[in-house]
């Protein structure tokens, strides 16, 4: 999923929703920071999740064409998200 597509689709959501991502065959992990790598915007797990508002502040100056992904041994593209229990879970 491209950053611009994500930003457009969450524009009307509560800015205090917390961001998580779900790696294959694992529980959802909090998105605590972001990393730029080539054409990728990598979500990085940590102990405290970013809110949607904080995420948008971090990506304000980043090209909308970047692909959202997480990284294990290589970049794994994130294709969408769903809402559950006041969380945005990327997957």
C-alpha positions, -999 to 999 in steps of 0.1 A, spaced: 0 0 0 13 34 -9 16 61 18 -8 84 -1 -35 57 -3 -32 50 34 -33 87 43 -64 93 21 -83 63 35 -77 73 72 -83 110 68 -117 109 86 -106 86 114 -99 95 150 -63 109 152 -58 92 186 -62 57 172 -30 37 178 -10 21 150 0 -16 149 11 -40 122 7 -77 119 36 -98 105 26 -132 91 19 -158 118 25 -134 147 5 -112 170 1 -75 161 31 -53 171 30 -16 179 44 8 153 68 28 174 89 45 147 94 48 109 125 42 87 131 53 51 148 28 29 149 34 -9 112 34 -20 100 19 13 85 34 44 93 8 70 72 5 102 94 -4 131 81 -22 162 86 -11 197 70 -8 231 47 22 226 26 27 195 24 59 175 -11 75 172 -24 83 138 -18 119 145 19 113 154 23 91 123 9 118 101 33 144 116 62 121 109 53 114 72 42 150 63 73 156 42 77 121 28 67 113 -8 32 97 -10 45 71 -35 66 52 -9 53 18 -1 45 8 35 63 -23 46 79 -40 76 112 -56 76 124 -91 87 153 -102 64 139 -81 36 110 -56 31 75 -71 32 49 -50 17 18 -40 38 -14 -42 17 -41 -27 39 -54 -23 74 -84 -30 96 -98 -13 127 -101 -33 159 -104 -21 195 -94 15 189 -64 3 168 -54 5 132 -38 -28 123 -17 -28 91 -13 -61 74 
